[in-house]
């Protein structure tokens, strides 16, 4: 019985360690997703400005005037 108790205690410790590592990984994923969203928002505004002020914007404005 003592071996079972020792094994269960060891298993619980490993499970707790794994849970901590998974939590840390999930936090890293969340931070990465937020950074990607921020980057996409910045790119969207830059690309939007380029398109609106560039050749595509001119074509779009010309098409809407006809």
N, C-alpha and C positions, 0 to 999 in steps of 0.2 A: 504493500500500500504506500509505503514511503516513496518508492520510485515513481508511482503514478502522481503523487502530489508534487514531486520535484519536476516531473515532466510537464504537468499542467502549469506550474508556476513559470517554467521556462517558456512554454508556448504562449502564455499570457504576456510575458515580457517582449517576446518577438512580435506578437500581434500589435502591441502598443507601439513598438518601434516602427513597424510597417505603417501603422496609422499616421504617425508623425511624418514619415517620409511622404506618404500620399498627400497629406494636408499641405506640406511644403511644395510639392509638385503642382497641386491644384492652384496654389497661390501664384506660383511662377507662370502657369498657363493664363490665369486671370490678368496678371500684369502684362504679359505679352499681348493678349487680346486687346487690352486697353491701349497699348502703344500702337498696335496696328490700326485700331479705329482712329486714333488721333492722327496718324500718318495719312490714312485714307481721307480724312476730313481736310487736311492741309492740301493734299494732292487734288482733291475735288475742287477746291477754290482756285488753285493755280491753273488746273486744266480748264476750268470754266472760264477764267479770265483770258487764257490763250485762245480758246475756241471763240468766245464772244468778240474778241478784238482782232482775231486773225481772219484768214481767208474763209473759214467755215462760217464765222459770224457774218461776214459780208455777204456770202451766198445766202445764208438764212434770211438776212434782212432784205436782200433783193427779191427773194422768193415770196416773202410776206407782203411786199409792196405790189405784187402783181395780182 
